[in-house]
């Protein structure tokens, strides 16, 4: 994500920074989930709960896959921001905010971009 803030309003700048923070935190969250998946399976096997090992492993794997989808959406949001499509960037970040693990930083960043003057100017041009 480029850190070029020239010509952006305060709301858009803070929103862009929050989306960057959300991107990094979502990567860390997915790595932790993928690390916990075999650990949870081993925990269930060690305590003799073998029939339910696949439930824990499957749930964590599904949660990690949704997190990867959130990372992809935040990456798309960065691309929209580069193309100066601020409304599109905020929509992608807003969708990514509600994918597990739920991300408050992406949510606040998307809302700040939506209320920024850049979005209002873009709507007024059309």
C-alpha positions in Angstrom: 0.0 0.0 0.0 1.5 3.3 -1.0 1.7 5.9 1.7 1.1 8.9 -0.5 -1.3 11.2 1.4 -0.9 14.4 -0.7 -4.1 16.1 -1.5 -6.2 13.8 0.7 -8.5 15.0 3.4 -8.0 14.1 7.1 -10.8 11.5 7.0 -9.4 9.8 3.9 -5.9 9.8 5.3 -6.9 8.3 8.6 -9.2 5.8 6.8 -6.3 4.7 4.5 -4.0 4.2 7.5 -6.7 2.2 9.3 -7.2 0.0 6.3 -3.5 -0.6 6.2 -3.5 -1.6 9.9 -6.5 -3.9 9.3 -4.7 -5.5 6.4 -1.6 -6.3 8.5 -3.8 -7.5 11.5 -5.9 -9.7 9.3 -2.7 -11.4 7.9 -1.5 -12.0 11.5 -5.0 -13.3 12.4 -5.0 -15.8 9.5 -1.5 -17.0 10.3 -2.5 -17.6 14.0 -5.6 -19.5 12.8 -3.6 -21.6 10.5 -1.2 -22.3 13.3 -4.0 -23.3 15.7 -5.6 -25.7 13.3 -3.2 -28.6 13.7 -2.7 -27.7 17.4 -6.4 -28.0 18.0 -6.5 -31.3 16.2 -3.6 -32.6 18.3 -5.4 -31.4 21.5 -8.5 -33.3 20.7 -6.6 -36.5 19.8 -4.4 -36.3 23.0 -7.5 -36.1 25.2 -9.3 -38.9 23.5 -11.9 -36.9 21.7 -10.9 -38.2 18.3 -14.4 -38.2 16.7 -14.6 -34.4 17.2 -11.1 -33.5 16.0 -12.4 -32.8 12.5 -15.0 -30.3 13.8 -12.4 -28.2 15.5 -10.0 -28.4 12.5 -12.7 -27.8 10.0 -14.1 -24.8 11.9 -10.6 -23.1 12.2 -9.8 -23.9 8.5 -13.1 -22.3 7.4 -12.5 -19.3 9.6 -9.0 -18.9 8.1 -10.3 -19.2 4.5 -12.8 -16.4 5.3 -9.9 -14.4 6.7 -8.0 -14.9 3.4 -11.0 -13.6 1.5 -10.9 -10.5 3.8 -7.2 -10.0 3.0 -8.0 -10.2 -0.8 -10.8 -7.7 -0.4 -8.6 -5.3 1.6 -6.0 -5.7 -1.2 -8.7 -4.8 -3.8 -9.6 -1.8 -1.6 -6.0 -0.6 -1.8 -6.2 -0.9 -5.6 -9.4 1.1 -5.7 -7.8 3.7 -3.5 -4.8 4.0 -5.9 -7.3 4.5 -8.8 -8.9 7.3 -6.8 -12.2 5.4 -6.6 -12.7 6.2 -2.9 -16.3 4.9 -2.7 -15.3 1.5 -4.2 -12.4 1.3 -1.8 -14.6 1.9 1.2 -17.1 -0.7 0.0 -14.4 -3.4 -0.3 -13.1 -2.5 3.1 -16.6 -2.5 4.6 -17.2 -6.0 3.3 -13.8 -7.2 4.5 -14.5 -5.8 7.9 -17.3 -8.2 8.5 -15.5 -11.3 7.4 -14.0 -13.3 10.3 -11.9 -12.4 12.1 -14.1 -9.3 12.4 -12.0 -6.1 12.1 -12.9 -2.9 13.8 -10.1 -1.0 12.1 -11.3 -1.8 8.6 -14.9 -0.8 9.6 -13.8 2.5 11.0 -11.5 3.2 8.1 -14.3 2.4 5.5 -16.7 4.7 7.3 -14.2 7.5 7.5 -13.5 7.1 3.7 -17.3 7.1 3.0 -17.8 10.4 4.8 -14.7 12.1 3.3 -15.0 15.0 1.0 -13.4 13.0 -1.8 -16.4 10.7 -2.0 -18.8 13.7 -2.0 -16.8 15.3 -4.8 -16.9 12.0 -6.8 -20.7 11.7 -6.4 -21.2 15.4 -7.4 -19.3 14.9 -10.7 -21.7 12.2 -11.9 
